[in-house]
Amino acid sequence: IVTKKDSAESNTNYAQGGIACVMASDDSFEAHVKDTLIAGDGLCNESVVRTIISAGPDEISELERTGVKFTEQDAYGAGYDLGKEGGHSHRRVLHAGDITGREIERALLNRVRASSNITILEHCIVIDLVTTGWLGLSEPNQCVGGYFLNQTTGGISAVRAPYTILAAGGGGKVYLYTSNPDIATGDGFSLAWRAGVPIKNMEFIQFHPTCLYHPDAKSFLISEAVRGEGAELVNAKGERFMKQYDSRGSLAPRDVVARAIDREMKVAGSPCVYLDIR
C-alpha cells in the first residue's frame, strides 16, 4: 500500500455522520432503494443500488468482526443508535459517536498492520502507473505496477504488481472551499486516465451543504446528523427557507440543500446562512 501522507490521512478519517444501512424492524430494503433512486434523480443504476443496499447488513457485521464499534441503543429496536440524514425516510445511519470514519479506519488499519504480507509505504506520491503499452510491448495494454517518489528520502522507487488498485479518493481540493483534506487532489483520476482507463461520471461532484463559516479560519464539516436531529437552516433574518425548495425541508438530499443555500446567499448578498439547533 502506497500512500502520500500518514496512513490514516484520508477523507474517511474526517467523516462524521455514519453508514446508511437497513437495520430497524420498521425499515426495509425497498424503502432504502426508493430513497436512493429519488435522491439520484433517476440517474442511478438500480441493479447496483439494490446490490449495495441488500449487502449492507452483512458488511456491517464484517466491520464489527474487524473491530469497529458502532454506538449502541435499543430505542429503534435494532441495538444501534440510528440517525437520520438527508434524503432518508427512516432512521438507518449507524455511527460511532461523531468520529465514524476515524473508527472504521482505525479498525481496518489495525487489521492491515497485523497482516505480515502487507507493507505500508507512507509519504510516497505515485508518479505514474507502468503499463505494457508504456514499456513498448506488443501485448494488450495492462498495468504491471507503478513508480513513486518517497517524500522523506527523495528517492524514486517502483513496485511490480500483477494487480493494481487505485483507491485515491476525490479531487475536492480543486475547489477554493472544501472540507476535504489537502491530499484530495484527484491523483487517482489522472493516473488512470494517463494509463488509458476510461473515465466516467466526472460531473458528479458532491457538495456537502454545511460547514463552519469563519472569514479568518479554515472551515470544517458540520455533520448532516445535526439536521437529522432537528436543526433547521435559516437565513440572515432567521427565516427558515428550505421548504421553499423541497417538501423535505432541511433534510432534502445534499445537492438540493447545497443549491438552496447558494441561492439564498446570492439573493441576499449574505456571506453565509445559519443552522438553528435550538
N, C-alpha and C positions, 0 to 999 in steps of 0.2 A: 504494500500500500504506500503510494507516494502522495504526500500532502504538503501544500505550500506554506502552512504555518504549523502551530501545535495541532496535534491530532484531534483535539476537542473543538477547535475553532471552525465553526460552520454555521449556516443558518439554523440547523437543528438545535444547536446549543442555545439559541435565543428564543426558540418557540415556547410560548407560554400556555396557550389555551388547552390543547389536547388532541385526541384522536376520536373522530366520529365513528361510532360502531353501534349496531343494534344489540342492546343488552337487556333493556327493560321489557317486562311482560306486556305492556300496552303498546309497544313499538313493533315494527315488522320490517323485513327486507323490502317489501313492496313500497312501504311508506318512505323508506330511505331512498330507494330508486327514484320514486316520483319527485321527491325534493331535489335530488341531484339533477334530474333531467330538466326540471323547471329552472333551476339556478343556471344550468348550462345553456339556456335559451335555444334548445333544440340542436345544439352543436355536438353533444356528447355521443360517443359510440356506446349505444345501450348495452351491447353484449359485454363490453369491458366494464361498464358501470356495474352490471349485475355480478360479474365475476369478482370484482374487488369487494363489493359490499357483502356478498354471501361468504366470502373468505374471512371477513373481519373478525368474528369471534375466535376462530382458530388462531389467527395471527396474534390476537391479544393474549391468548393462552401461551403462545410461544414466547412472546415478550416477557410474560411473567415467569416462565421457566428459566429465561435468561437472567432474571433478577430484577426486572422493572417492578416497582411498587406503586400501583395506582392508588389514589386517595379513595378510601372505602367509606360507605354509608349505606344504610338499609332503607332510606326514605323512598327510593324508587323501585324497590323490590328486585334489585339486581346485584346488591352488595357493593356497588360503586357509587360515588358521589358524581352523578351525571349532570353535566352542564348543558346549556342550550345556546347555540350560536346562530349567526345569520343564515337564513335560508332553510333552517331545520324546523320541522313541525313538532318534533319531540325532543325531550332531553336524551341525548345519546353521546355526549362528549366526555370521554374518560380523561382524567388529568392526574398529574402528580403535583399537588399544590399548584403553584403558578410557575413551575420550572419543569414542565413536562418534557420538553425537548432535551434538556440537560440530563434528566433522569434516564431517559431512553438511551442517550448517547453514553452515559456512564456505564450502564449495564452492558451495552454492546462492546464498548472499548475494553471493559474488563474481560469479556469473553475472547476478544481478539488477542489481548496480551497474554492470555492463558494458553493460546494455541501456539505450539512450538514451530509450526510450519508457516506462520505468518510473520513477516517483518514489516515494521512501520518505519518509513523514512520521512522525517519531519523537515520542514523548512526547505523543501525541494520543489522547484517550479518546473513543470513539464514544458519542454521547449517544443517538441513535436512528436507525433507518432511515427514509427518506422513501418513502412508498408513494402510489400514486394514490388509494387509499382515504383516507389521512391528508390528502391535498390536497383531498378532496371531489369528485374527478372521478367521472363516472358509468361510466367504462370498467372492465373487470375489474381487480381489485386486483393490482398488481405493484410491485416495488421499482424506484425510479428513482435511488437514491443514498442518501446519509446525511449527517448533520452531526455535528461533533465539537468537543471542547474541546481547544485547544492548551495543555498544562500549562506550557509555557515562557513564552508571551506572555499567556496568559489570554484569548485571543481565541477566538471561535466561528466555524468555517468549515463550508462544505458542499461536497460532491463530487457531481456529477451523473454517473451511470453507467448504461449500458444493461444491465450485468450486475454483480451484487454477490455476492462470495463471502465467507462467514463462516468464517474459519479461526482461531477464537479460543481453542482449547484447552478444557480442562475446568474443573471447579469445585472442585478439591482443597482450596482454602483455606477452604471452608465447614467443614472438619473441624479440630479442635484440633491433631491430629497428622498431618502430611503432609510428604512430601519435595518437593511441588510448590513452585515459586517463588511469590512474593507476587502475581504477575499472574494466577494461575489462579483467577479469581473468577466464572467462569460467565457472563461478559458476552454471549457469543455466543448462549447459550440464551435469555436474557431478551430480547435484541434480536430474535431470530427469533420468539419467542412473541408479543411485542407487535405484530409485523408481520403476524401471522396464520398463520405457518408451523406445521404440525403438529409436535409434539414427541413422540418415542417413545423407549423403552428407557432412561428416566431412572433406573431402578432398577439399571442395570448400572454400578456404580462399582467400579473395580478397586483393590484394596488390595495394594500391594507388600509382601511379608511382612517384609523385612529392612531396617532402617536402624540407624544407631548410636544406642544409648540412652545419654544422659547427662542427669542431672537438672538441670544448670545450663547446658547448651549446646544450641544449635539442632541438631537431628538432621540427618543426611544419608544418602542412599541407600547401601546396600551391595549391589552388583550381584549378580544371580542367578547370574552366571558363577562366583562364589565357590563356590556349592553345586554348580555344574556341574563344577567341577574337584575335587570330593570333600569339601567342607566339610559337616559334619553339625550339625543343630540339636540342642542338648542343654538340659535344664532346669537349675535351680539346683543339683541334686545331680550334675550331669554325666552324666545318663542320656539316651541317645538316645530320642526319643519318637515320631517321625513314622511309624514302621512300625505303630504302634497305630491310625493313622488312614487310612493308604493304603499299598498294597504298593510304591509307587514311592518311598516314604520322603521324604527332603528335596528330591527333585526332582519331587514331585507338583505339579500346577498351582497357581498363586498363590492362588486362592480357598480351596483345601483347606489349604494351608500356613498362610495367614493365620488361618483359623478354628481350626486346631490350636494355633497359638501363643497365640491369645486364650484358648482353653480352659485350656491349661496354666498360663498366668499367673493366671487366675481361681481355678482349683482350688488352686494352691499359694500364692496370695496374693503372687506374686513381681512385681516391677516390670518384669521383662524375662526373656527366655531368651537363650541364647548360641549363637554359631557356633564350632564346634571345627574349626580348619583345620590341626591337627597331622598 
